[in-house]
Structure formats: C-alpha cells, structure tokens
Amino acid sequence: MRKVWGSIAMVGLAGLCLLTFLRVASAQPSGDTREVKQTIPVTADAWVSIETFKGSITTEASDRLEVNILARIEPAGLSAREREAVKQVEIKIRTSGNGVDILSDYEQVKNLNHRGDGDWKDDFEFPIVHYPLFIPRSARLEIKDFKSEIKATGLENGIRVKSHKGPITLTDLKGEVRIDAYKGNVRITGLDGSLDLNTHKSDVEIEFVRMTGRTRIESFKGDVQITLPEKDGFEL
C-alpha cells in the first residue's frame, strides 16, 4: 500500500433544501424522550433519503428488503421549554415509487420558542434526533444534514452526503460516494468504488480497497490522507 498526502482548493457547500412530506409515523412518548418507528417494504433497487438537523444517523446494510426506521428524539437541555420541544418535532416519512423520504421537521419547535415571548431565546437548544436505520445493502442512500454525526456501513450502491459540520464515517462501501462537507471531518475506509469529495475546514482520511471510475477530491483548509492499493494511482 502507498499513501499520498495533500491539500487541494475546494468549492463551497450547497445549501440545504427542504422537501414537503406527509406525516405518516406515530410517536411513542417515554419520559422526556419520544420514539418514532416504522418498517417499510421495498425492492432491491430502492432509494432512501433522509434530511435532519442535529443528532446522529447510523445506517447499516441489511439483507432484508425493507427500510427499518427508528427516530429517537431527546431534549438538548434541561429547561422546561427544551423538554416541551421534544413533543413538537415531527418525523415525517413519505414513500414515493420505490423510495423512502425521511424528514426531521422543526417548524413547530420554532413556533414554540417564539410563542408569547417576543424575541428568540438565545439559550434555547433544538431537540436532538438520533436515527438508527437498517436499509437493503443494494439501496441508494442520500443524507442532507446540518450537524449530526453520520455513519454508514456495508452499502453497495453508493451514497451521497451533504453536511455542514458533523463528522462523517463511512465503512466498507461499494459504488459512487459523493460528499459535500463544510466543517466535519471525513473518514472513509474499505471503499470499493469512486469518490467525489468537497470539503472546507475538514480533515479527511480515505482508504480505497479498489478505485473504480472517476475520483475527484477538493479540500480547503484541511489535511487529506489517501491510501490506495499498490497498482492504483491518481494525478494531483
């Protein structure tokens, strides 16, 4: 194995865009924490899209043809207002064709923080949403996020991630990987495929087991470490 170190100039991160979803999941309260659970049958070529604000997204590949969703919503602080905000987060799930869209909707939380109090409260923190997901290993995954910790393991049909400042860890993936990250560090190991990576103020560590297709890496203000198989290479 040989290693190449380098830093390269990058383009900015595209903004997050919100979609319109139907509310189809039911919540189960438990103290200050709520959980939303749903299992959706899909085919092998399904796609899954998730958009959220902060918390974590942990996606594992499964041999079952279903998308298994658990959203765990927790208060970010101890105040009564922050505990109440947990009830106001909506987890919206929509099926479309052979795909599943998941959205953490904070609109009611914003209303709660303004309701009867005039200006925005600076000490108020939005609730945290943790997503453990199991999806078919052949499914395509897209993630849009602001500052969650993102992990994905074992997927074989590529992944696309846009994140503002959450760490990203991807393990044993196949296919095309596309990442836009602003401040979160990126670690990819066991990649069998291609990579399109834009980062800003991020440290990056990439290990290929095989490089296929076109790979492009642009980074601004961050260290980049790339490990390649013996016979693979690229131009800086």
N, C-alpha and C positions, 0 to 999 in steps of 0.2 A: 504494500500500500504506500502511496505517496501523498503528501499533504501540500496544499497550496494556500498561502495566507494572502489576504489582500483587502483593500477597501476601495470602493468604486462609487461614483456620484449617482444620486437617485432622483426619482420624481416623487411628488407628494402623494399622500394617501387620498384616495377618493372619499367623498363624504358618504355617510350612511343614509340610506333611503328606507322609508317605512312603507310597508305594504298594508292593504286592507284585509283583515281576516274575519272569519266567523268564529264566534265563541262557542266551542263545542266540548270543552273539557270541564269536568266538575271538580271542585276543590274539597278537600277533607281537612278541616281545621284540627290542629293539635297544639294547644298552648299558644305560644306566640309564633309558631311555625305552621305553614299550610303546605299541603302537597296536592299536586295535580298529576293524575296517572291516566295514561291511555295507551292501548296497543292497537296498531292499525296494520291489517294485512296488505302486503304489496307484492309485486313481482320482482324477479331478479334484477331487472334494469331500472329500478326505482331511483328517484332522487329525493333528497331531504334537504330542506333549507331551514336554518334557524337564525333568528335575529334577537339579540338581547343586549342588556346594558352593563351589568356587572354581576360577578359571582364566579361561576365555573361552568364549563361544558366539557364533559368527559364522554367521548364516543368510542365504543368498542364494536368490532365486527362480530357478526353472528351468522351462523349457518341457517337460521330460521328466516323465512320470507315474511318478516313483519318488522315494523318500527315500534320499539318499546320505549315510551316516553315517561320520564318521571321529572317533574319540576318541583323542587323544594324551595319554598320562599321563606326567608328569615329576615328579622329586623336587623338593620345595620347599627342601631344604637339602643339605648336603654330607656329613652323618653317614651311617654305615653303616645305621643304623636307618631314616633317611629314604629312602635308596636302596632298602632292602628293602621299604619300604611301598608302593612303586610296584607291586610284584607282587601286593599284597593288595587293590588297588582293583578291584572288579568293575563292568564296564559291562554293564548288563542291558537287553535290548531285548525288547519284547513287542509283538506285533501283536494288535489287538482290533477285529474288524469291519473298518472302513476306516480305522483309526487305528494310530499307532505311538507307543508309550511308550518313553522312554529314561531310564535312571536311573544316576547315579554312586553306587555302593554302597560306603561306607567302613566297614562293620561289622568286617571282618577287620583293617582298619588300627587300629581302636580296640583290638581284642584284642592286636595286636602290641605296641602301646605299653604295655600292662599286663602282658604275658606275662613272668613271672619277675622283675618289677622292683617290684612293690608299687604305689606311688602313680604317678599320671600324671606324665610328664616334661614340665616346662614349656617346655623348649627344642625340643620335637618339633613339626614342622610337617606337616600333612597334605599329601599329594601334590596337584599341580595337574593339572586335566583341561581340555584345550583341545578344543572341538568346532567344527570347520568342517562345516556342514551345507548341503546343497542339497535343497530341497523344491519341489514344484509351486507356482507362483505363486498358484494358486487354493486352496491348502491353508490351513487354520486352524492357528495356532501358539500354544501355551501354554508359558511358561517359569516355573519355580519355582527360585529361586536364592538363595544366601547372599551371596557377594561376588565374583562373576565379572563380567568386562567383557562386556556384551551388545550385539550389533549385529544388525540385520535390515534387509534391503534388498529392495524390489520386490514385496512380498507384496500380494495383492489381496483377501484375505478376512478381514482383521482379525488382531489379535494380542493376547494377554493376558500380562502380565509381573508377577511378584511377586519383588522383590529386596530384600535387606536393606541392602547398602552397596556395590553395584557400579555403575559408570556405565552408562547406557543410551543408545544412539544408534540411532534408527530413521529410515530414509530412504525416501522415495517409496513410501509405503504407501497402500492403499485399504481402506475399511471401518471397522469399530469397533476402536479402540485402547483397551485398559484397562491401566492401570499402577498398581501399589502399590509405592512405593519409600521406604525409610527414610532412608538417608544418601547414596545415589548420585545424582549429577547426571543430569539427563534432557535429551536434545536430540532433537527431532523436526523433520525438515524434509520438505517436499513431501507433507504429509498431505492426502489427499482422502477425508474421512470425518468421523467423530465421535470424541470423546476423553472418557474417564472417568479422571481422574488424581488420585491421592492421594500426597502427598509429605511427608516430615518431614526437615528439615535438608538440603534439596536445592535446588540452583539449577536452574531449568527454562527452556528455550528451545524455543518451539514455532512452527513456520511452517505455516500452512494454505494449500493452493492452492485448496481448497474445503471449506467446513464444511457437513456434512450430518448430519441427526439431532440428538440432544441431546448437548451437550458440558458436562461438569461438571469443574471444576478446584478442588481443595482443597490448600492448601500451608501448612505451619507452619515458620517459620524458614528462609526461603529466598527468593531473588529469582525472579520469574516474568516472562518476556518472551514476549508472544504477538504474532505477525504474522498479519494477516488480509487476504484480498482486499478490494478497495475497497468492495464493497457488503455485505459480511458484518459482523456485529457480535454482541455478547452483553451481558448485564447482570452487573454485579458485586454 
